[in-house]
Structure formats: C-alpha cells, structure tokens
Amino acid sequence: MTNDSSSSEVSTPTRRGLIAAASLLPLGATALAAGMKIEEVPSPGQTRPPGQVEPDYVLNIVNKTMNPLQTKGGDPYPAILANDLLPGTELRFKEGDNFRVLVNNRLMEPTTVHWHGMLVPNLQDGVPDITQAPIEPGNSIFYEFPIRQNGTYWYHSHVGLQEQQGLAGPMIIEPLVERHPVDRDYVVFLQDWINTSPYQMIPDIRNGVARPGQGAGDVWQSSKVHQLDGKPWDVDVYPAGMLMNGMPRQSGPTFDAKPGERIRLRIIDGATSSFFRVQLAGHQMTVIAADSQPCVPFKVDNFILGPGERYDVLIDVKEEGAWELQAAGMGTPHSAIGTIRTNKNKKMAQPNSTFGKKLLTYDMLSSPYETTLPEGPIKTFTLDLAGDMKRYLWSMGGEYFKEAFVPNPDASLLEIESGDRVRVIMPNKSRMAHPMHLHGHFYRVVPKGFDWDSPNLPMKDTVVSYPGETTRFEFTADNPGNWFFHCHNLYHLASGMAREFRYTVSEGV
C-alpha cells in the first residue's frame, strides 16, 4: 500500500499502536449508538471506565489532495482516505478474535464505514439511516463484534460517493486452520479513479455530457477499450485510470517470490464502478475462494470480477523470472498493472494481447462441502434489474430506493422472518452488468444449468448479473435486522438500485 508523496505528514498506523494522543483514546462501546465527540475522550492519566479496551486498529478518516494516477496536466483532486493512505490501512485479524476498530471522523461532513462481507450485528453494519446514524464531523465510533469467519474482505464508506474519493481498504481474516498453506500471501486491491468530482457524474450523464469522468490531462483511446471477447462492455462513468494497491500502471506494485514457492493472491475489486479482467503472464491461476468462501480448487487463465467481489488464487512459481499481473478495466482502455518477480534483473514477461480461453464462470464454482439450506418456509422475491437511461434511474423490481439522486423514491421493504428460506430471482433487463451485494449474509448462487436442490452450490455475498440473463440465489434468514441489498456500482446505487430486507415477526409470536 502506498502514500502520495505530496503529503506533508505520513501516517504509519500499526496494530495496537495508534493510541498516542488524547483524541485517539478508545471510546466505550456505548459510543456505537450515536457517536461521541473526540474531545470527550479521557486525556492521558485519567482513569478509563471499567471494561474499556484498546482497539486493534484506529481509522482516522481525513481529507487529502492527491493525483494518484500521476496524470500529466491533471490537477490534484480532494480525496477522502483512511489514515492518509490509498487504499486505507490493511486490517488483519484471526478467526475467533474480537473485531475492535475505532473510527474517528476528521472530515467536515458525515461518514460511516461498512465491513463488506462480514457477518456483523446489525447495528454495526455501517449503513447510514438503516443500521446506524452517520458519524458526524468530530465524532467517533468504536466497532466491536466477534469474528465468526475467515477470508478476504474489505471496508468502505457508505455515505454519498466517498468510496469513489478513496475511502476503502482491505481486511483479511486469517483462519484457525489453513486449508492452503503458502510461502507468501499478498493482497491485490483494485480501484478506479476519476480526476473530477464524483458528485458531478450523474448530473453530467443526465445532461448528455460525453464521457463523464474525464478531467484535464486524461486520455481515452477508444481503439484500445477492453471488450469481452470482441463484444462491447458498456460503462456510464469513464474513469481516468486504474490503481493496484494505490499505484498507477506505470509504477505498479511488485510482489517478490522465489522459484519453487507458492503464492496466494487475494484479489479485491474495490472499484466504484469498474469491472476487471485479471490474468498473469505465463501462468494459470488456481482459484481457491470466491468472496472469502472456499471452493473446490480449479485452474483458469483469467477471470472477471465486479465491484465488491473477491477471488483468492494460488500461483506456483517454477522458475526465475518476472511476470506482469494485469487487471484490465472492462469497457475502458485502462489497466492496473503489477509484477511478480524472482529477480530484479529479469525482463518482465507480459500477457498476450488476447486473454486465454479458460475464463472463470460461476458454474465452475463448487463448494467443498454441502451448502443445502435448512428446511424453512420458502419466500421468493422476483426483482427485475432495469435502467431508465434518459433519466439515469436504476430500479429493482420496478421500484427506486431513496438515495441522493432519486427524485421520487418508492421502494417498499422486502419483509422476511427468521427461519425463512429466502429465494431471489433477478432478470437483468438492462444493458449493463450489475454486481449485487447483500449485507449480513452469505447466499447460495444458483448458476445457469443448476437447480435449487443442487447440493454443493457456491456461497458468495456479491454476484454479477449480466445483461439479458437471470441471476438466482438463496439464503437462510438467520441474522435479524435491517439489511441493505444493492448494486455495488456506486452510481447505480445512488440512482435507486437498492432495496432493504427487513426481518419482521408474525402476529401472535
């Protein structure tokens, strides 16, 4: 992970090591309900309230001006970051630990942090006005809950379009027993970047502005746009470029290795709206997990992941060399680029201009254990995914969720009860792909060619619904609360493509 060199102060947060000033002393768990002003925190030397504990990590949410793409002629643009870093501080815990993170809002606007993919108590899910009040400027919240899972996750803001401004970072939960021991474990965090205000994008789209998102110094080469095997890939926001671990393609990260080693890459699509197609020169990748959930290992040449999705892959390094890791931004001419190498003097091998034949599809994913859900009342929701491109409004089931850019919201609640076996059917009637994420649950994806009773269906928390296809999944209603369900293209969410699952209680119960 990298800092922008223009910063006058470099933050180097470490686990259990960021409690130096009075304003960073931990808050009690009661601060969760409504936040607590930083100045109310006890100063050094004061007695802490009984039961108060130190956080494992502190996330200071701050403003910063930066030009991470190093665009020539591009003016540095205001960013919102965790601990002055892009992406934010990597959080790493052990399965069975207590998750303890203190979030300090040092902005002049509200914020929250959502722990994407984590099975959390509803009040700690970080969605403003659904699970918590926003963290107001100068306030803090102490998040604490037991960790009941392992794998590759990430965190990001759920207020406005702060995620596009950089407020996101990786989060790794190490397992009690490792299924796939490796010599090296690397995080690959992918983001898209625009050199202009994200809040201008939707008005620009509605007003017919060509290529909204382009800023001074940005170059868009239409002839080099990445397509899906010769087929166009529609985008509505045109990023200036892509980042890998906060670095642009011309100076991307290097992942060291030695011949004979096995490497694990935890690849996270932390972009606001961009899909990536990932390949490694000279290697197939063995997929071992999707959205942190284990799968029966299988080899692919490349895979596409949408915003919110994660894939863990194994790489066997058999010889000396250097190989380019490419994450091509679909529908754009941009890529995020990294390097795996054993010797700094070796010339880097680059991927072919065309992608290998074996592209990951959901029907290749199979859980190593049976995932059949417990018996329970079946409740089915059919939710068409559609877009009104003239008004730039995106709907689920013909209804629009209340968000900043939705003039007349009418989304009704999706009511379920504890113990329900909830089935969701989503015909995609739009021309764009939608990464659909459910908070607080994992679900069984039912790929084309499979049925609801197939025993080893893959578990995920984000699934891509492709144009013209029908996506299906099911989950057990076993985590009561109010849970957000939405497209993880942030501009589609901001334009109405979201709903709320709400647990209710039957009369007489």
Residue, then its C-alpha position, 0 to 999 in steps of 0.5 A: m500500500t502506498n502514500d502520495s508523496s505530496s503529503s506533508e505528514v505520513s501516517t504509519p498506523t500499526r496494530r495496537g499502536l495508534i493510541a498516542a494522543a488524547s483524541l485517539l483514546p478508545l471510546g466505550a462501546t456505548a459510543l456505537a449508538a450515536g457517536m461521541k465527540i473526540e474531545e470527550v475522550p479521557s486525556p492521558g492519566q485519567t482513569r478509563p471506565p471499567g471494561q474499556v479496551e484498546p482497539d486493534y486498529v484506529l481509522n482516522i478518516v481525513n481529507k487529502t489532495m492527491n493525483p494518484l494516477q500521476t496524470k500529466g496536466g491533471d490537477p490534484y483532486p480532494a480525496i477522502l482516505a483512511n489514515d492518509l493512505l490509498p487504499g486505507t490501512e490493511l486490517r488483519f485479524k484471526e478467526g475467533d478474535n474480537f473485531r475492535v476498530l475505532v473510527n474517528n471522523r476528521l472530515m467536515e461532513p458525515t461518514t460511516v464505514h461498512w465491513h463488506g462481507m462480514l457477518v456483523p450485528n446489525l447495528q454495526d453494519g455501517v449503513p447510514d439511516i438503516t443500521q446506524a446514524p452517520i458519524e458526524p464531523g468530530n465524532s467517533i465510533f468504536y466497532e466491536f463484534p466477534i469474528r465468526q469467519n475467515g477470508t478476504y474482505w474489505y471496508h468502505s464508506h457508505v455515505g454519498l460517493q466517498e468510496q469513489q474519493g478513496l475511502a476503502g481498504p482491505m481486511i483479511i481474516e486469517p483462519l484457525v486452520e489453513r486449508h492452503p498453506v503458502d510461502r507468501d500471501y499478498v493482497v491485490f486491491l483494485q480501484d478506479w479513479i476519476n480526476t473530477s468530482p464524483y458528485q458531478m457524474i450523474p448530473d453530467i450523464r443526465n445532461g448528455v455530457a460525453r464521457p463523464g469522468q474525464g478531467a484535464g490531462d486524461v486520455w481515452q483511446s477508444s481503439k484500445v477499450h477492453q471488450l469481452d471477447g470482441k463484444p462491447w462492455d458498456v460503462d456510464v462513468y469513464p474513469a481516468g485510470m486504474l490503481m493496484n494497491g494505490m499505484p498507477r500502471q506505470s509504477g505498479p506494485t511488485f510482489d517478490a517470490k522465489p522459484g519453487e514457492r507458492i503464492r496466494l493472491r487475494i484479489i479485491d475489486g474495490a472499484t466504484s464502478s469498474f469491472f476487471r479482467v485479471q490474468l498473469a503472464g505465463h501462468q494459470m491461476t488456481v482459484i481457491a475462494a470466491d468472496s472469502q468462501p472456499c471452493v473446490p480448487f480449479k485452474v483458469d487463465n483469467f477471470i472477471l470480477g465486479p465491484g465488491e467481489r473477491y477471488d483468492v488464487l494460488i500461483d506456483v512459481k517454477e522458475e526465475g523470472a518476472w511476470e506482469l499481473q494485469a487487471a484490465g478495466m472492462g469497457t475502458p482502455h485502462s489497466a492496473i498493472g503489477t509484477i511478480r518477480t524472482n529477480k530484479n534483473k529479469k525482463m518482465a514477461q507480459p500477457n498476450s494481447t488476447f486473454g486465454k480461453k479458460l475464463l472463470t464462470y460461476d458454474m465452475l464454482s463448487s463448494p467443498y462441502e454441502t451448502t443445502l439450506p435448512e428446511g424453512p418456509i420458502k419466500t421468493f422475491t422476483l426483482d427485475l434489474a432495469g435502467d431508465m437511461k434518459r433519466y439515469l434511474w436504476s430500479m429493482g423490481g420496478e421500484y427506486f430506493k431513496e438515495a441522493f439522486v432519486p427524485n421520487p423514491d418508492a421502494s417498499l421493504l422486502e419483509i422476511e422472518s427468521g427461519d425463512r428460506v429466502r429465494v431471489i430471482m433477478p432478470n437483468k433487463s438492462r444493458m449493463a452488468h450489475p454486481m449485487h451485494l447483500h449485507g449480513h449474509f452469505y447466499r447460495v448462487v444458483p448458476k445457469g444449468f443448476d437447480w435449487d436442490s443442487p447440493n454443493l452450490p457456491m456461497k458468495d455475498t456479491v454476484v454479477s448479473y449480466p445483461g439479458e440473463t437471470t441471476r438466482f440465489e438463496f439464503t437462510a434468514d438467520n441474522p435479524g435486522n435491517w439489511f441493505f441489498h444493492c448494486h455495488n456500482l456506486y452510481h447505480l446505487a445512488s440512482g435507486m438500485a437498492r432495496e432493504f430486507r427487513y426481518t419482521v415477526s408474525e402476529g401472535v409470536 
